[in-house]
Amino acid sequence: MTPTKSAKKAKPLTMSDYKRFKATNDVEAKYKLGAHLGSGAFGQVRRCTHIDTGNEFAIKIMKKEMVKKRKIYLKLLENELSILGSKSHPKIIRIVDLMEDSTNYYVVSEVVEGGELFKRLCVLESFTEQQAVNIIQQVMLGLNYLHL
């Protein structure tokens, strides 16, 4: 089937399209913020605990001004949310909540233990072929799922 002249092109998503971002005045009314886990271009990641359930998550706290400052940051965030927000696989983190207030975006996701792969590889002076196979196999399982 070919598109007709009246068919509209799908326009790219923008942050305002992510209706799942719930407005909040106080993130800490829902999540107790804990230890700092890391920092990046958008902001910081902290451990958090859902107050009602006691479940632990990671919360990425991103300053809106930093995200909007450069179009590439906004595009990277949109890509991350469009991919992670719609997938469920053991090798891909799951987003569980999206919130925003006047200054920040908050992305709550599963906590991933063990740290960054790059840092772990740098610490090792060498690693076995079996270790390399295990790492690549896990990466490929996630990539395969994303491309199905």
Beta strands, then each sheet from edge to edge (+ up, - down):
strand 1: 22-23
strand 2: 31-39
strand 3: 43-50
strand 4: 56-63
strand 5: 95-100
strand 6: 104-109
sheet 1: 1+ 5+ 6- 4+ 3- 2+
end
